[in-house]
Structures are given as C-alpha cells and as structure tokens.
Amino acid sequence: MKFTCTIEINKPKDHVVKLFADPKYLSNYQDNFISKELISGNEAENGAMSRMLYKMGKGEMELIETIIENKLPDSFFAEYHHKHMDNTMLCTFEALSYDTTRYSSEINYTAFRGFIPKTMALFFPSVFKKQVNKWLVNFKNFAESH
C-alpha cells in the first residue's frame, strides 16, 4: 500500500526543515510520542538506527527507524519496522516562495503481519493515510507557530 500526503506550510524551507530534523520537537506534532533513542550509527546519518516509543492505550508501541538516505534540506528517506508492519517514508521539502514550503510524505507499507493489521490494510486503508495527514497538519500548526 502506497500513498502520498502533502501540505503547504507558511514558513521558509530552512525553518521547516530545521524543525523537522530535530527529534526534540517530535512530541509537538506526533500524537502519543514518548521518546527517540539512537541505538546504532551516527544520529541523522545514513544507516543510523533509532528506537521510537509511542503511548498506545495502556502500553507502548515501539518502532525501529533506519535512515536510508538523509539529503536534508531537500529529502529524508527512512524505513520503519514494527512487529506488525514495515513501511518506508520519503519526506521532501520544496520552497514554493521565500515564506512557503511544500512538505510531502510518501509512505509505502511493504509488509503487514497478523490478522488485524492485514485486515485494516485491506478494508480500511484510509485509516493509515488519515493518520499521516493528521501529523502533517499538526506539524504545519507547530512550524507556523514557532
């Protein structure tokens, strides 16, 4: 399953990318974000792996992020592994004018494991896109207020 979500942010590209690239801001726009911890490699470099934790109900959800290609300020490409699914994310940033930036996020789910994730992907694929769109809107609001 593959889809792209795009939003225009009323801030210069360098400002938008600076906020995107700094993990200390993740909790400002990703719901239920707890932490991001480098587990191998050098932070923000190709091949770096990080453990990302999110609150889910009474428990936690763990993702492992592996940076495939960091070409910021233009693009960021990473793979995310969860026990129930794998996906890649390509984020691109384009200056539309001095103070407007287009932020696009292309998501490609490459594996679903387990009955519930497979069923969700098959019958309710819009749920996945809706979550990405929500985080883009949250990021836009955060970036424009900082």
C-alpha positions as CSV (number, residue, x, y, z in Angstrom):
1,M,0.0,0.0,0.0
2,K,1.5,3.3,-1.1
3,F,0.2,6.9,-0.8
4,T,1.4,10.5,-0.6
5,C,0.3,13.3,1.7
6,T,1.2,16.9,1.0
7,I,0.8,20.2,2.9
8,E,1.9,23.8,2.4
9,I,3.5,25.5,5.4
10,N,3.7,29.3,5.6
11,K,7.3,29.4,6.7
12,P,10.6,29.4,4.8
13,K,12.0,26.0,3.9
14,D,15.1,26.3,6.1
15,H,12.9,26.9,9.2
16,V,10.6,24.0,8.3
17,V,13.5,21.6,7.8
18,K,15.2,22.7,11.0
19,L,12.1,21.8,13.0
20,F,11.6,18.5,11.1
21,A,15.2,17.4,11.6
22,D,15.3,17.9,15.4
23,P,13.9,15.0,17.3
24,K,13.3,17.1,20.4
25,Y,10.2,18.5,18.6
26,L,8.6,15.2,17.7
27,S,6.2,15.4,20.7
28,N,4.9,18.7,19.4
29,Y,3.3,17.1,16.4
30,Q,3.2,13.3,16.7
31,D,0.4,12.2,19.0
32,N,1.5,10.0,21.9
33,F,5.2,10.3,21.1
34,I,7.4,9.3,24.1
35,S,11.0,9.2,23.0
36,K,13.6,8.5,20.3
37,E,16.8,6.8,21.2
38,L,19.8,6.2,18.9
39,I,20.7,2.5,19.0
40,S,23.4,2.4,16.3
41,G,25.3,4.6,13.9
42,N,25.6,8.4,14.0
43,E,22.5,10.5,14.6
44,A,20.8,11.7,11.4
45,E,23.3,9.9,9.1
46,N,22.6,7.2,6.6
47,G,22.3,3.8,8.3
48,A,21.6,5.3,11.8
49,M,19.0,3.2,13.7
50,S,16.8,4.6,16.4
51,R,14.1,3.2,18.8
52,M,11.0,5.3,18.8
53,L,8.4,4.8,21.5
54,Y,4.7,5.9,21.4
55,K,2.0,5.5,24.1
56,M,-0.8,3.2,22.8
57,G,-3.6,2.7,25.2
58,K,-2.1,1.3,28.5
59,G,1.0,0.2,26.8
60,E,3.7,1.3,24.4
61,M,4.4,0.9,20.7
62,E,8.0,0.5,19.5
63,L,9.2,1.4,16.1
64,I,12.8,1.0,14.8
65,E,13.8,3.7,12.3
66,T,16.6,3.1,9.9
67,I,17.7,6.1,7.9
68,I,18.2,5.1,4.3
69,E,19.2,8.4,2.8
70,N,19.3,11.8,4.6
71,K,19.5,14.6,2.0
72,L,18.1,17.4,4.1
73,P,17.2,20.1,3.4
74,D,15.6,18.5,0.3
75,S,14.6,15.0,1.4
76,F,14.7,12.4,4.1
77,F,14.1,8.7,3.4
78,A,13.8,6.1,6.2
79,E,12.4,2.6,6.9
80,Y,10.3,1.9,10.0
81,H,9.9,-1.6,11.5
82,H,7.1,-2.6,13.9
83,K,6.3,-6.1,15.0
84,H,3.1,-5.9,12.9
85,M,4.2,-3.9,9.8
86,D,7.1,-2.4,7.9
87,N,7.0,0.8,5.9
88,T,9.2,3.4,4.2
89,M,8.7,7.1,4.3
90,L,10.2,9.7,1.9
91,C,9.7,13.2,3.0
92,T,10.5,16.0,0.6
93,F,10.6,19.8,1.1
94,E,10.2,22.3,-1.7
95,A,10.4,26.1,-1.4
96,L,7.3,27.5,-3.2
97,S,8.3,31.0,-2.3
98,Y,10.5,32.6,0.3
99,D,8.0,32.0,3.0
100,T,6.0,29.0,1.8
101,T,7.2,25.4,1.8
102,R,5.6,22.2,0.4
103,Y,6.1,19.2,2.6
104,S,5.3,15.9,1.0
105,S,5.4,12.5,2.7
106,E,5.3,9.4,0.6
107,I,4.5,6.3,2.6
108,N,5.0,2.7,1.3
109,Y,3.8,-0.1,3.5
110,T,5.9,-3.1,2.5
111,A,4.7,-5.8,5.0
112,F,1.8,-6.5,7.3
113,R,2.0,-9.3,9.9
114,G,-1.0,-10.6,11.8
115,F,-4.7,-10.8,11.1
116,I,-5.7,-7.3,12.4
117,P,-3.0,-5.3,10.5
118,K,-3.7,-7.2,7.3
119,T,-7.5,-6.7,7.7
120,M,-7.0,-3.0,8.4
121,A,-4.8,-2.6,5.3
122,L,-7.3,-4.5,3.1
123,F,-10.6,-3.0,4.2
124,F,-9.6,0.3,5.8
125,P,-6.5,1.7,4.0
126,S,-7.8,5.3,4.5
127,V,-7.0,4.9,8.3
128,F,-3.3,4.9,7.5
129,K,-3.5,7.9,5.2
130,K,-5.7,9.8,7.7
131,Q,-3.0,9.4,10.5
132,V,-0.2,10.7,8.2
133,N,-2.4,13.7,7.2
134,K,-3.1,14.4,10.8
135,W,0.6,14.5,11.7
136,L,1.2,16.8,8.7
137,V,-1.5,19.2,9.8
138,N,0.0,19.0,13.4
139,F,3.4,19.7,12.0
140,K,2.2,22.7,9.9
141,N,0.5,24.2,13.0
142,F,3.6,23.7,15.1
143,A,6.0,25.1,12.4
144,E,3.9,28.1,11.8
145,S,3.7,28.9,15.5
146,H,7.5,28.7,16.1
